[in-house]
Amino acid sequence: MHTAFAEVRMVASDAVLRELDAMTVTPAGAYSRTLLPADGNPQPGWSFEEIQTELPRLGDRWKDMRGIMRADLGVDPGPTDA
């Protein structure tokens, strides 16, 4: 994932880069949230149940990112449920 993001950063437009920067915070936070409780260091608001609730929102962010990238390329936005 890091390699793909690095490659995109070399050719992406400003609009895509803004969304990419915001997007990278989301998976990094989700990853941290799954590790801390498993290590016995839960943080407030980061229970497994709260993480499970947040995961579908992460998928929605990916769909939004795909739409922004496709719009930047001038192509059809594609399906919204994929």
CNS distance restraints for C-alpha pairs under 8 A (distance, minus, plus):
assign (resid   1 and name CA) (resid   5 and name CA) 6.19 0.50 0.50
assign (resid   2 and name CA) (resid   6 and name CA) 6.09 0.50 0.50
assign (resid   3 and name CA) (resid   7 and name CA) 6.21 0.50 0.50
assign (resid   4 and name CA) (resid   8 and name CA) 6.25 0.50 0.50
assign (resid   5 and name CA) (resid   9 and name CA) 6.17 0.50 0.50
assign (resid   5 and name CA) (resid  20 and name CA) 7.94 0.50 0.50
assign (resid   6 and name CA) (resid  10 and name CA) 6.76 0.50 0.50
assign (resid   7 and name CA) (resid  11 and name CA) 7.18 0.50 0.50
assign (resid   8 and name CA) (resid  12 and name CA) 5.55 0.50 0.50
assign (resid   9 and name CA) (resid  17 and name CA) 6.56 0.50 0.50
assign (resid  12 and name CA) (resid  16 and name CA) 5.84 0.50 0.50
assign (resid  12 and name CA) (resid  17 and name CA) 6.12 0.50 0.50
assign (resid  13 and name CA) (resid  17 and name CA) 6.14 0.50 0.50
assign (resid  13 and name CA) (resid  72 and name CA) 7.38 0.50 0.50
assign (resid  14 and name CA) (resid  18 and name CA) 6.10 0.50 0.50
assign (resid  15 and name CA) (resid  19 and name CA) 6.51 0.50 0.50
assign (resid  15 and name CA) (resid  68 and name CA) 7.63 0.50 0.50
assign (resid  15 and name CA) (resid  72 and name CA) 7.70 0.50 0.50
assign (resid  16 and name CA) (resid  20 and name CA) 5.97 0.50 0.50
assign (resid  16 and name CA) (resid  65 and name CA) 7.74 0.50 0.50
assign (resid  16 and name CA) (resid  68 and name CA) 6.42 0.50 0.50
assign (resid  16 and name CA) (resid  69 and name CA) 5.93 0.50 0.50
assign (resid  16 and name CA) (resid  72 and name CA) 7.32 0.50 0.50
assign (resid  17 and name CA) (resid  21 and name CA) 5.99 0.50 0.50
assign (resid  18 and name CA) (resid  22 and name CA) 6.40 0.50 0.50
assign (resid  19 and name CA) (resid  23 and name CA) 5.85 0.50 0.50
assign (resid  19 and name CA) (resid  65 and name CA) 6.52 0.50 0.50
assign (resid  19 and name CA) (resid  68 and name CA) 7.83 0.50 0.50
assign (resid  20 and name CA) (resid  24 and name CA) 6.09 0.50 0.50
assign (resid  20 and name CA) (resid  65 and name CA) 7.25 0.50 0.50
assign (resid  21 and name CA) (resid  25 and name CA) 7.03 0.50 0.50
assign (resid  22 and name CA) (resid  26 and name CA) 7.25 0.50 0.50
assign (resid  23 and name CA) (resid  27 and name CA) 7.24 0.50 0.50
assign (resid  23 and name CA) (resid  61 and name CA) 7.01 0.50 0.50
assign (resid  23 and name CA) (resid  62 and name CA) 7.70 0.50 0.50
assign (resid  23 and name CA) (resid  65 and name CA) 7.59 0.50 0.50
assign (resid  24 and name CA) (resid  28 and name CA) 6.36 0.50 0.50
assign (resid  25 and name CA) (resid  29 and name CA) 6.05 0.50 0.50
assign (resid  26 and name CA) (resid  30 and name CA) 6.22 0.50 0.50
assign (resid  26 and name CA) (resid  58 and name CA) 6.83 0.50 0.50
assign (resid  27 and name CA) (resid  31 and name CA) 6.04 0.50 0.50
assign (resid  27 and name CA) (resid  58 and name CA) 7.27 0.50 0.50
assign (resid  28 and name CA) (resid  32 and name CA) 6.27 0.50 0.50
assign (resid  29 and name CA) (resid  33 and name CA) 6.04 0.50 0.50
assign (resid  30 and name CA) (resid  34 and name CA) 6.41 0.50 0.50
assign (resid  30 and name CA) (resid  51 and name CA) 7.26 0.50 0.50
assign (resid  30 and name CA) (resid  55 and name CA) 7.72 0.50 0.50
assign (resid  31 and name CA) (resid  35 and name CA) 6.51 0.50 0.50
assign (resid  32 and name CA) (resid  36 and name CA) 6.20 0.50 0.50
assign (resid  33 and name CA) (resid  37 and name CA) 7.02 0.50 0.50
assign (resid  33 and name CA) (resid  46 and name CA) 5.92 0.50 0.50
assign (resid  33 and name CA) (resid  51 and name CA) 6.96 0.50 0.50
assign (resid  34 and name CA) (resid  38 and name CA) 6.64 0.50 0.50
assign (resid  34 and name CA) (resid  48 and name CA) 7.33 0.50 0.50
assign (resid  34 and name CA) (resid  51 and name CA) 7.34 0.50 0.50
assign (resid  35 and name CA) (resid  39 and name CA) 6.10 0.50 0.50
assign (resid  36 and name CA) (resid  40 and name CA) 6.35 0.50 0.50
assign (resid  36 and name CA) (resid  41 and name CA) 4.90 0.50 0.50
assign (resid  36 and name CA) (resid  42 and name CA) 5.34 0.50 0.50
assign (resid  36 and name CA) (resid  43 and name CA) 7.29 0.50 0.50
assign (resid  37 and name CA) (resid  41 and name CA) 5.16 0.50 0.50
assign (resid  37 and name CA) (resid  42 and name CA) 4.20 0.50 0.50
assign (resid  37 and name CA) (resid  43 and name CA) 7.42 0.50 0.50
assign (resid  37 and name CA) (resid  46 and name CA) 7.59 0.50 0.50
assign (resid  37 and name CA) (resid  47 and name CA) 7.01 0.50 0.50
assign (resid  37 and name CA) (resid  48 and name CA) 7.50 0.50 0.50
assign (resid  38 and name CA) (resid  42 and name CA) 7.81 0.50 0.50
assign (resid  42 and name CA) (resid  46 and name CA) 6.42 0.50 0.50
assign (resid  42 and name CA) (resid  47 and name CA) 6.86 0.50 0.50
assign (resid  43 and name CA) (resid  47 and name CA) 7.55 0.50 0.50
assign (resid  45 and name CA) (resid  50 and name CA) 6.68 0.50 0.50
assign (resid  46 and name CA) (resid  50 and name CA) 5.84 0.50 0.50
assign (resid  46 and name CA) (resid  51 and name CA) 6.13 0.50 0.50
assign (resid  47 and name CA) (resid  51 and name CA) 6.20 0.50 0.50
assign (resid  48 and name CA) (resid  52 and name CA) 6.08 0.50 0.50
assign (resid  49 and name CA) (resid  53 and name CA) 6.34 0.50 0.50
assign (resid  50 and name CA) (resid  54 and name CA) 6.28 0.50 0.50
assign (resid  51 and name CA) (resid  55 and name CA) 6.30 0.50 0.50
assign (resid  52 and name CA) (resid  56 and name CA) 7.80 0.50 0.50
assign (resid  53 and name CA) (resid  57 and name CA) 7.84 0.50 0.50
assign (resid  54 and name CA) (resid  58 and name CA) 6.65 0.50 0.50
assign (resid  55 and name CA) (resid  59 and name CA) 6.67 0.50 0.50
assign (resid  56 and name CA) (resid  60 and name CA) 6.45 0.50 0.50
assign (resid  57 and name CA) (resid  61 and name CA) 6.33 0.50 0.50
assign (resid  58 and name CA) (resid  62 and name CA) 6.51 0.50 0.50
assign (resid  59 and name CA) (resid  63 and name CA) 6.44 0.50 0.50
assign (resid  60 and name CA) (resid  64 and name CA) 6.23 0.50 0.50
assign (resid  61 and name CA) (resid  65 and name CA) 6.12 0.50 0.50
assign (resid  62 and name CA) (resid  66 and name CA) 6.18 0.50 0.50
assign (resid  63 and name CA) (resid  67 and name CA) 6.28 0.50 0.50
assign (resid  63 and name CA) (resid  80 and name CA) 6.93 0.50 0.50
assign (resid  63 and name CA) (resid  82 and name CA) 7.60 0.50 0.50
assign (resid  64 and name CA) (resid  68 and name CA) 6.30 0.50 0.50
assign (resid  65 and name CA) (resid  69 and name CA) 6.22 0.50 0.50
assign (resid  66 and name CA) (resid  70 and name CA) 6.10 0.50 0.50
assign (resid  66 and name CA) (resid  77 and name CA) 7.90 0.50 0.50
assign (resid  67 and name CA) (resid  71 and name CA) 6.01 0.50 0.50
assign (resid  67 and name CA) (resid  77 and name CA) 5.33 0.50 0.50
assign (resid  67 and name CA) (resid  78 and name CA) 7.60 0.50 0.50
assign (resid  68 and name CA) (resid  72 and name CA) 6.10 0.50 0.50
assign (resid  69 and name CA) (resid  73 and name CA) 6.40 0.50 0.50
assign (resid  70 and name CA) (resid  74 and name CA) 6.25 0.50 0.50
assign (resid  70 and name CA) (resid  75 and name CA) 5.46 0.50 0.50
assign (resid  70 and name CA) (resid  76 and name CA) 6.76 0.50 0.50
assign (resid  70 and name CA) (resid  77 and name CA) 5.68 0.50 0.50
assign (resid  71 and name CA) (resid  75 and name CA) 5.88 0.50 0.50
assign (resid  71 and name CA) (resid  76 and name CA) 7.10 0.50 0.50
assign (resid  71 and name CA) (resid  77 and name CA) 6.32 0.50 0.50
